[in-house]
């Protein structure tokens, strides 16, 4: 799903900088931040955060899980990312 949001220039720059710092595209960064803030109505009309399984289901619905079909071995991919990060901080 695509959503167009008009943001003030300073907020757009802040989001772009945070995404770059996290090593993510702006789209992935914003989707992740939105997913973090998703709440649902709990008992007695109060707001509650989603449980882990509910959040995973929501991420699947949003297409955030499984969208990287180029990653055929997630464990090897995460190992490579971790090793690259360790090389960056070691030097």
Secondary structure, DSSP 8 states (H G I E B T S, - for coil): --------HHHHHHHHHHHHHTT--HHHHHHHHHHHT-EEE-GGG-EEE--HHHHHHHHHHHT-SS--TT-S-HHHHHHHHHHHHHHHHH-
